[in-house]
Amino acid sequence: MTRTHIHKHFWHYLLLGCILVGGMMSYFMVNTRGTRMGIIGMTAVAYFLWGMLHHFHHKDLHWKIVLEYGGFALLGICLLLTLLY
């Protein structure tokens, strides 16, 4: 990624950062196991939706991209639940 690309899409990446930081902060603020699992799932869904909107905005949303974001979201859920529980 070039510096111009990051500047051009600053708000997209700021929103992605807010989703991830918000998910982490929410995770550490609660103590119940079920709620933490829900936060992990909701953060993954938010990441997936962010990816869909980002690519839709750039008019390059294809089914391969949908599968890629869905796969990474599921991989993140599986890895976090395996490592943390």
N, CA, C and O atoms as a GROMACS GRO file, in nm:
protein
  340
    1MET      N    1   0.084  -0.119   0.000
    1MET     CA    2   0.000   0.000   0.000
    1MET      C    3   0.088   0.125   0.000
    1MET      O    4   0.184   0.135   0.076
    2THR      N    5   0.054   0.215  -0.084
    2THR     CA    6   0.130   0.339  -0.089
    2THR      C    7   0.073   0.440   0.008
    2THR      O    8  -0.039   0.426   0.056
    3ARG      N    9   0.151   0.541   0.034
    3ARG     CA   10   0.107   0.647   0.124
    3ARG      C   11  -0.019   0.717   0.071
    3ARG      O   12  -0.108   0.753   0.148
    4THR      N   13  -0.025   0.734  -0.061
    4THR     CA   14  -0.141   0.799  -0.122
    4THR      C   15  -0.267   0.713  -0.103
    4THR      O   16  -0.375   0.766  -0.080
    5HIS      N   17  -0.251   0.581  -0.114
    5HIS     CA   18  -0.366   0.492  -0.097
    5HIS      C   19  -0.422   0.504   0.044
    5HIS      O   20  -0.544   0.510   0.061
    6ILE      N   21  -0.337   0.508   0.144
    6ILE     CA   22  -0.382   0.520   0.283
    6ILE      C   23  -0.449   0.655   0.304
    6ILE      O   24  -0.552   0.662   0.371
    7HIS      N   25  -0.393   0.761   0.250
    7HIS     CA   26  -0.455   0.894   0.264
    7HIS      C   27  -0.589   0.900   0.194
    7HIS      O   28  -0.684   0.962   0.244
    8LYS      N   29  -0.599   0.836   0.077
    8LYS     CA   30  -0.722   0.839   0.000
    8LYS      C   31  -0.835   0.765   0.072
    8LYS      O   32  -0.951   0.804   0.062
    9HIS      N   33  -0.801   0.659   0.145
    9HIS     CA   34  -0.901   0.577   0.212
    9HIS      C   35  -0.888   0.586   0.364
    9HIS      O   36  -0.917   0.490   0.436
   10PHE      N   37  -0.847   0.700   0.413
   10PHE     CA   38  -0.821   0.719   0.556
   10PHE      C   39  -0.942   0.682   0.641
   10PHE      O   40  -0.927   0.612   0.741
   11TRP      N   41  -1.061   0.728   0.603
   11TRP     CA   42  -1.180   0.704   0.684
   11TRP      C   43  -1.219   0.558   0.687
   11TRP      O   44  -1.274   0.510   0.786
   12HIS      N   45  -1.193   0.486   0.579
   12HIS     CA   46  -1.222   0.342   0.577
   12HIS      C   47  -1.134   0.270   0.679
   12HIS      O   48  -1.183   0.188   0.757
   13TYR      N   49  -1.005   0.301   0.677
   13TYR     CA   50  -0.913   0.232   0.766
   13TYR      C   51  -0.929   0.278   0.911
   13TYR      O   52  -0.905   0.201   1.004
   14LEU      N   53  -0.969   0.402   0.930
   14LEU     CA   54  -0.998   0.448   1.066
   14LEU      C   55  -1.118   0.372   1.124
   14LEU      O   56  -1.116   0.332   1.240
   15LEU      N   57  -1.220   0.351   1.042
   15LEU     CA   58  -1.335   0.274   1.087
   15LEU      C   59  -1.296   0.129   1.118
   15LEU      O   60  -1.342   0.074   1.218
   16LEU      N   61  -1.212   0.069   1.036
   16LEU     CA   62  -1.165  -0.067   1.063
   16LEU      C   63  -1.089  -0.072   1.194
   16LEU      O   64  -1.108  -0.165   1.274
   17GLY      N   65  -1.003   0.025   1.218
   17GLY     CA   66  -0.930   0.031   1.344
   17GLY      C   67  -1.022   0.047   1.463
   17GLY      O   68  -1.001  -0.016   1.567
   18CYS      N   69  -1.125   0.129   1.448
   18CYS     CA   70  -1.223   0.147   1.556
   18CYS      C   71  -1.299   0.017   1.584
   18CYS      O   72  -1.327  -0.014   1.699
   19ILE      N   73  -1.332  -0.057   1.480
   19ILE     CA   74  -1.400  -0.186   1.498
   19ILE      C   75  -1.311  -0.281   1.577
   19ILE      O   76  -1.358  -0.343   1.673
   20LEU      N   77  -1.186  -0.292   1.539
   20LEU     CA   78  -1.096  -0.386   1.606
   20LEU      C   79  -1.062  -0.342   1.748
   20LEU      O   80  -1.061  -0.424   1.839
   21VAL      N   81  -1.034  -0.215   1.767
   21VAL     CA   82  -1.002  -0.165   1.902
   21VAL      C   83  -1.126  -0.172   1.991
   21VAL      O   84  -1.117  -0.208   2.108
   22GLY      N   85  -1.242  -0.138   1.936
   22GLY     CA   86  -1.366  -0.147   2.013
   22GLY      C   87  -1.396  -0.290   2.054
   22GLY      O   88  -1.442  -0.313   2.166
   23GLY      N   89  -1.371  -0.385   1.966
   23GLY     CA   90  -1.389  -0.526   1.999
   23GLY      C   91  -1.296  -0.570   2.110
   23GLY      O   92  -1.336  -0.642   2.201
   24MET      N   93  -1.171  -0.529   2.103
   24MET     CA   94  -1.074  -0.566   2.207
   24MET      C   95  -1.110  -0.503   2.340
   24MET      O   96  -1.104  -0.569   2.444
   25MET      N   97  -1.146  -0.376   2.338
   25MET     CA   98  -1.182  -0.309   2.464
   25MET      C   99  -1.307  -0.372   2.525
   25MET      O  100  -1.313  -0.393   2.646
   26SER      N  101  -1.406  -0.402   2.442
   26SER     CA  102  -1.528  -0.464   2.493
   26SER      C  103  -1.497  -0.601   2.553
   26SER      O  104  -1.552  -0.638   2.656
   27TYR      N  105  -1.409  -0.675   2.486
   27TYR     CA  106  -1.373  -0.809   2.535
   27TYR      C  107  -1.313  -0.802   2.676
   27TYR      O  108  -1.348  -0.883   2.762
   28PHE      N  109  -1.224  -0.707   2.698
   28PHE     CA  110  -1.157  -0.700   2.827
   28PHE      C  111  -1.240  -0.633   2.936
   28PHE      O  112  -1.204  -0.639   3.053
   29MET      N  113  -1.350  -0.569   2.899
   29MET     CA  114  -1.434  -0.503   2.998
   29MET      C  115  -1.538  -0.595   3.061
   29MET      O  116  -1.594  -0.562   3.166
   30VAL      N  117  -1.564  -0.709   3.001
   30VAL     CA  118  -1.664  -0.801   3.056
   30VAL      C  119  -1.596  -0.924   3.112
   30VAL      O  120  -1.483  -0.957   3.075
   31ASN      N  121  -1.665  -0.992   3.201
   31ASN     CA  122  -1.606  -1.108   3.267
   31ASN      C  123  -1.672  -1.240   3.233
   31ASN      O  124  -1.615  -1.345   3.260
   32THR      N  125  -1.791  -1.237   3.176
   32THR     CA  126  -1.861  -1.362   3.150
   32THR      C  127  -1.816  -1.423   3.018
   32THR      O  128  -1.794  -1.353   2.918
   33ARG      N  129  -1.803  -1.554   3.020
   33ARG     CA  130  -1.751  -1.626   2.905
   33ARG      C  131  -1.842  -1.613   2.783
   33ARG      O  132  -1.794  -1.588   2.672
   34GLY      N  133  -1.972  -1.628   2.803
   34GLY     CA  134  -2.066  -1.620   2.691
   34GLY      C  135  -2.066  -1.483   2.625
   34GLY      O  136  -2.074  -1.472   2.503
   35THR      N  137  -2.058  -1.379   2.707
   35THR     CA  138  -2.055  -1.243   2.652
   35THR      C  139  -1.927  -1.220   2.572
   35THR      O  140  -1.929  -1.156   2.467
   36ARG      N  141  -1.817  -1.272   2.623
   36ARG     CA  142  -1.691  -1.257   2.551
   36ARG      C  143  -1.695  -1.329   2.416
   36ARG      O  144  -1.645  -1.278   2.316
   37MET      N  145  -1.756  -1.447   2.414
   37MET     CA  146  -1.769  -1.519   2.287
   37MET      C  147  -1.856  -1.440   2.189
   37MET      O  148  -1.827  -1.436   2.069
   38GLY      N  149  -1.961  -1.379   2.240
   38GLY     CA  150  -2.046  -1.296   2.156
   38GLY      C  151  -1.973  -1.176   2.100
   38GLY      O  152  -1.993  -1.138   1.984
   39ILE      N  153  -1.888  -1.115   2.180
   39ILE     CA  154  -1.810  -1.000   2.135
   39ILE      C  155  -1.714  -1.041   2.024
   39ILE      O  156  -1.696  -0.969   1.926
   40ILE      N  157  -1.652  -1.158   2.039
   40ILE     CA  158  -1.563  -1.209   1.934
   40ILE      C  159  -1.641  -1.227   1.804
   40ILE      O  160  -1.596  -1.187   1.697
   41GLY      N  161  -1.759  -1.288   1.814
   41GLY     CA  162  -1.842  -1.309   1.695
   41GLY      C  163  -1.889  -1.179   1.632
   41GLY      O  164  -1.885  -1.164   1.510
   42MET      N  165  -1.932  -1.084   1.715
   42MET     CA  166  -1.980  -0.956   1.661
   42MET      C  167  -1.866  -0.877   1.596
   42MET      O  168  -1.887  -0.810   1.496
   43THR      N  169  -1.746  -0.885   1.653
   43THR     CA  170  -1.632  -0.816   1.592
   43THR      C  171  -1.599  -0.878   1.457
   43THR      O  172  -1.567  -0.806   1.362
   44ALA      N  173  -1.607  -1.010   1.447
   44ALA     CA  174  -1.582  -1.077   1.319
   44ALA      C  175  -1.688  -1.039   1.215
   44ALA      O  176  -1.655  -1.017   1.098
   45VAL      N  177  -1.813  -1.031   1.256
   45VAL     CA  178  -1.920  -0.991   1.164
   45VAL      C  179  -1.899  -0.846   1.120
   45VAL      O  180  -1.918  -0.814   1.002
   46ALA      N  181  -1.861  -0.759   1.212
   46ALA     CA  182  -1.835  -0.619   1.177
   46ALA      C  183  -1.720  -0.608   1.078
   46ALA      O  184  -1.725  -0.527   0.985
   47TYR      N  185  -1.614  -0.689   1.097
   47TYR     CA  186  -1.501  -0.692   1.004
   47TYR      C  187  -1.548  -0.737   0.865
   47TYR      O  188  -1.510  -0.678   0.764
   48PHE      N  189  -1.630  -0.842   0.862
   48PHE     CA  190  -1.683  -0.893   0.736
   48PHE      C  191  -1.765  -0.785   0.664
   48PHE      O  192  -1.746  -0.762   0.545
   49LEU      N  193  -1.855  -0.720   0.737
   49LEU     CA  194  -1.939  -0.616   0.677
   49LEU      C  195  -1.856  -0.497   0.631
   49LEU      O  196  -1.884  -0.438   0.527
   50TRP      N  197  -1.753  -0.461   0.709
   50TRP     CA  198  -1.664  -0.352   0.668
   50TRP      C  199  -1.599  -0.386   0.534
   50TRP      O  200  -1.592  -0.301   0.445
   51GLY      N  201  -1.553  -0.509   0.520
   51GLY     CA  202  -1.489  -0.550   0.394
   51GLY      C  203  -1.584  -0.543   0.276
   51GLY      O  204  -1.547  -0.500   0.167
   52MET      N  205  -1.709  -0.586   0.299
   52MET     CA  206  -1.808  -0.581   0.191
   52MET      C  207  -1.836  -0.437   0.150
   52MET      O  208  -1.841  -0.406   0.031
   53LEU      N  209  -1.856  -0.350   0.247
   53LEU     CA  210  -1.883  -0.209   0.215
   53LEU      C  211  -1.763  -0.141   0.151
   53LEU      O  212  -1.779  -0.060   0.060
   54HIS      N  213  -1.644  -0.173   0.198
   54HIS     CA  214  -1.522  -0.114   0.142
   54HIS      C  215  -1.510  -0.150  -0.006
   54HIS      O  216  -1.485  -0.063  -0.090
   55HIS      N  217  -1.527  -0.276  -0.039
   55HIS     CA  218  -1.512  -0.317  -0.179
   55HIS      C  219  -1.633  -0.275  -0.264
   55HIS      O  220  -1.617  -0.247  -0.383
   56PHE      N  221  -1.751  -0.271  -0.205
   56PHE     CA  222  -1.867  -0.222  -0.278
   56PHE      C  223  -1.847  -0.075  -0.316
   56PHE      O  224  -1.881  -0.033  -0.426
   57HIS      N  225  -1.791   0.001  -0.224
   57HIS     CA  226  -1.765   0.144  -0.250
   57HIS      C  227  -1.666   0.160  -0.365
   57HIS      O  228  -1.678   0.255  -0.443
   58HIS      N  229  -1.571   0.068  -0.378
   58HIS     CA  230  -1.471   0.076  -0.484
   58HIS      C  231  -1.514   0.003  -0.611
   58HIS      O  232  -1.440  -0.004  -0.708
   59LYS      N  233  -1.636  -0.053  -0.607
   59LYS     CA  234  -1.694  -0.122  -0.722
   59LYS      C  235  -1.610  -0.240  -0.768
   59LYS      O  236  -1.601  -0.269  -0.887
   60ASP      N  237  -1.549  -0.310  -0.671
   60ASP     CA  238  -1.474  -0.431  -0.705
   60ASP      C  239  -1.513  -0.548  -0.614
   60ASP      O  240  -1.430  -0.633  -0.580
   61LEU      N  241  -1.640  -0.550  -0.575
   61LEU     CA  242  -1.690  -0.657  -0.489
   61LEU      C  243  -1.727  -0.777  -0.575
   61LEU      O  244  -1.816  -0.770  -0.660
   62HIS      N  245  -1.657  -0.888  -0.552
   62HIS     CA  246  -1.681  -1.013  -0.623
   62HIS      C  247  -1.703  -1.123  -0.522
   62HIS      O  248  -1.672  -1.106  -0.404
   63TRP      N  249  -1.757  -1.236  -0.566
   63TRP     CA  250  -1.785  -1.344  -0.474
   63TRP      C  251  -1.658  -1.398  -0.409
   63TRP      O  252  -1.662  -1.446  -0.296
   64LYS      N  253  -1.544  -1.390  -0.479
   64LYS     CA  254  -1.417  -1.435  -0.420
   64LYS      C  255  -1.378  -1.348  -0.300
   64LYS      O  256  -1.325  -1.398  -0.202
   65ILE      N  257  -1.406  -1.220  -0.310
   65ILE     CA  258  -1.375  -1.129  -0.199
   65ILE      C  259  -1.467  -1.158  -0.081
   65ILE      O  260  -1.423  -1.155   0.034
   66VAL      N  261  -1.595  -1.187  -0.110
   66VAL     CA  262  -1.689  -1.222  -0.003
   66VAL      C  263  -1.640  -1.348   0.069
   66VAL      O  264  -1.640  -1.353   0.192
   67LEU      N  265  -1.598  -1.449  -0.008
   67LEU     CA  266  -1.546  -1.572   0.054
   67LEU      C  267  -1.418  -1.546   0.133
   67LEU      O  268  -1.398  -1.605   0.240
   68GLU      N  269  -1.333  -1.460   0.082
   68GLU     CA  270  -1.209  -1.430   0.152
   68GLU      C  271  -1.235  -1.363   0.286
   68GLU      O  272  -1.180  -1.405   0.388
   69TYR      N  273  -1.318  -1.260   0.288
   69TYR     CA  274  -1.348  -1.193   0.414
   69TYR      C  275  -1.423  -1.285   0.510
   69TYR      O  276  -1.397  -1.285   0.630
   70GLY      N  277  -1.515  -1.365   0.456
   70GLY     CA  278  -1.586  -1.461   0.541
   70GLY      C  279  -1.492  -1.565   0.599
   70GLY      O  280  -1.503  -1.601   0.716
   71GLY      N  281  -1.399  -1.611   0.517
   71GLY     CA  282  -1.300  -1.709   0.564
   71GLY      C  283  -1.210  -1.653   0.672
   71GLY      O  284  -1.184  -1.720   0.772
   72PHE      N  285  -1.164  -1.531   0.654
   72PHE     CA  286  -1.078  -1.471   0.756
   72PHE      C  287  -1.155  -1.442   0.884
   72PHE      O  288  -1.100  -1.456   0.993
   73ALA      N  289  -1.280  -1.404   0.872
   73ALA     CA  290  -1.361  -1.380   0.991
   73ALA      C  291  -1.381  -1.511   1.068
   73ALA      O  292  -1.367  -1.514   1.191
   74LEU      N  293  -1.413  -1.619   0.997
   74LEU     CA  294  -1.429  -1.749   1.063
   74LEU      C  295  -1.298  -1.800   1.120
   74LEU      O  296  -1.295  -1.858   1.229
   75LEU      N  297  -1.189  -1.779   1.048
   75LEU     CA  298  -1.058  -1.819   1.099
   75LEU      C  299  -1.024  -1.744   1.228
   75LEU      O  300  -0.973  -1.803   1.323
   76GLY      N  301  -1.053  -1.615   1.229
   76GLY     CA  302  -1.028  -1.536   1.350
   76GLY      C  303  -1.110  -1.584   1.468
   76GLY      O  304  -1.060  -1.593   1.580
   77ILE      N  305  -1.237  -1.616   1.442
   77ILE     CA  306  -1.323  -1.669   1.549
   77ILE      C  307  -1.266  -1.800   1.602
   77ILE      O  308  -1.251  -1.818   1.723
   78CYS      N  309  -1.233  -1.891   1.511
   78CYS     CA  310  -1.181  -2.022   1.553
   78CYS      C  311  -1.050  -2.009   1.630
   78CYS      O  312  -1.032  -2.074   1.733
   79LEU      N  313  -0.960  -1.927   1.580
   79LEU     CA  314  -0.831  -1.911   1.649
   79LEU      C  315  -0.849  -1.849   1.787
   79LEU      O  316  -0.791  -1.896   1.885
   80LEU      N  317  -0.928  -1.744   1.796
   80LEU     CA  318  -0.946  -1.679   1.926
   80LEU      C  319  -1.017  -1.769   2.026
   80LEU      O  320  -0.977  -1.776   2.142
   81LEU      N  321  -1.120  -1.838   1.983
   81LEU     CA  322  -1.190  -1.926   2.075
   81LEU      C  323  -1.103  -2.044   2.117
   81LEU      O  324  -1.112  -2.090   2.231
   82THR      N  325  -1.018  -2.094   2.024
   82THR     CA  326  -0.928  -2.203   2.060
   82THR      C  327  -0.820  -2.159   2.157
   82THR      O  328  -0.788  -2.230   2.252
   83LEU      N  329  -0.764  -2.042   2.133
   83LEU     CA  330  -0.655  -1.995   2.218
   83LEU      C  331  -0.704  -1.944   2.353
   83LEU      O  332  -0.633  -1.957   2.453
   84LEU      N  333  -0.822  -1.886   2.358
   84LEU     CA  334  -0.868  -1.824   2.481
   84LEU      C  335  -0.954  -1.915   2.568
   84LEU      O  336  -0.971  -1.887   2.687
   85TYR      N  337  -1.008  -2.023   2.511
   85TYR     CA  338  -1.096  -2.109   2.592
   85TYR      C  339  -1.052  -2.251   2.589
   85TYR      O  340  -1.115  -2.336   2.652
   0.00000   0.00000   0.00000
